[in-house]
Amino acid sequence: MQLQDILYSQGFGTRRVCAGLIQQGWVSVRNGTAPGDAEHAVCTNAAADFEPEGLLLRVQGVEWPYHSKAYILLHKPAGTECSQKPSTYPSIYTLLPPPLRQRPSKSAVQGVQAVGRLDQDTTGLLLLSDDGQFIHRMSSPKKHVPKVYQVTTKHPVDEEQISRLLAGVVLDDDPQPVKAAACEQTASHQVDLTLTEGKYHQVKRMLAAVGNRVERLHRSRIGALELPATLAPGGWKWLDQDELGLLTRTA
């Protein structure tokens, strides 16, 4: 695969822009199987062929491992919107480097896309990808992928409220009861709520239906994948194969 095409696939601009970066000496490469102390080699030939899998790029001083598809975990902070065109708060996409936002796509929308959405005041684990099948598998209600939310409530949680959440509550716009897959009380005003479907403001509306109110909402887990404790709000990371396995084994 030509180096200019590799850079283009990773979101570093048009093929002409990528060719220019290469010809100006801004791109160096290293094989991922090379020893850890191996040096990147500058390549100024835009048409040079490389095996892309395992290739480690350095573009204008920024390290970039080649990924044919992007699978990203973001620790969403409060006060951000899961929209490319936010109405009030900053977009979560501004937390990502430009190449992830510019990756070419066959669809009209470029870059990685959020797998579902979290409200602007909700924090925690958010997945993003440019793999349409993966996005569908993770977000489709038919797949029943469990998502765990740490809920802090305004009023103390009691056994009756937990029983009703597990049995199912009726939301104002849906005649079918919506129930939690699991609900574990962790403190007087806190529960871990597990859902396998996603509706608009679902957690907040479910708690309101049982006479309580959500004060803070944090998504801690999707499938068997937990939000890393070491990833600060606003931080992101590539998902490795083991982490992808934790997601897809439940989908």
C-alpha positions, 0 to 999 in steps of 0.5 A: 500500500502506498504511503500516501494512501496509508496516511489518507486512510488514517485521516491526515488529509487528502491524498495531495496533502498526505503526499505533500507531508511525505515529500517535505520529510514530515513522515517517518515509519517503523515496523511494529515488529522491530525492536523497541529501540529501533529508529523511525526512518524518514520516507520522502517517497509518497508512492513507496509501498509498505505493509500497513498492518503493524506500521508505526507512523510519526507524522509531524512529530506525532506518533500514530499506529496504523489501524484499518478500523478505529475503535476508541474509548473516551472518558466523556466529561460533564458539559459536553455533547455527543454531537458533531453540531452541538447546540449549547456545550462543546462537542465530544469530538473536539477532545479527539485528535484531527485524524480521528475526526477526518478519517475517510468514510464511504458515508457522507459523515467523515471520522469516527462516530459515537456509539449511542449518546450520553446526555451533556451532564452524563459522564463515563465510558463512550465508544467511538468507531468508523466501523458501521457494523460494530456501531450497529452491533453495540447500539442495537437494542436487539443485541441486548448489550448490557450497560452499567450506570452509576446513579446518584439520586436526590432521595434515598433509594428503597427496596420498593423503588429497586423492585419497581425498576427490576419489574418494569416502569412505564415511561410517558411515551412508551406503553411497554414497560421498561425494566432494568436488567440489574439494580444494585444499591451501593449507598443510601443515595446510589445504585448501579443500574444495568440496562440492555436498551437505550431510550431518550433520557432513559435512566432519568425517566426511570428513576422519576417513574419510581418517585426519585431523581437523578443527581449524577449519572456515570456510565462505568461499563459496557458489556464486560469492558470497564472504564479504566480508572487511569483514564481521566475525564476527556482522555481517550485510548485505542481499544486493543483486541482483548478489550474488543473481545470484552465488548463483542462476547456479549453482542 
